[in-house]
């Protein structure tokens, strides 16, 4: 197998890995932001401050479906590449790609409903 194919495989693997991590980050941020809003409400903070925090929360929530869509597309692209190439089986890049696909599949199938 050519070095170009291995390079492409590694790039596609990196994209899937990054998008899965990005989705996790936005989900975590949304959960933390929701907790912060609840804390502000309990403390009786200024209504304007609470509204601003709710806007930040909405921005994070809007990014989750976008990340999900991009992750799914990159996942399918990488999976097609692995399925189409017979000579990947004995390379380190192949095993890394398979592991990344397994981890990403968890994020793809995960319920995106945070709140």
Buried (B, 14 or more C-beta within 10 A) or exposed (E): BEEEBBEBBBEBBBBBBBBBBBBBBBBEBBBEBBEBBEEBEEEEBEEEEBEEBBEBBEEBBEBBEEBBEBBBEBBEEBBEBBEEBEEBEEBEBBEBBBEBBEEBBEBBEEEBEBE
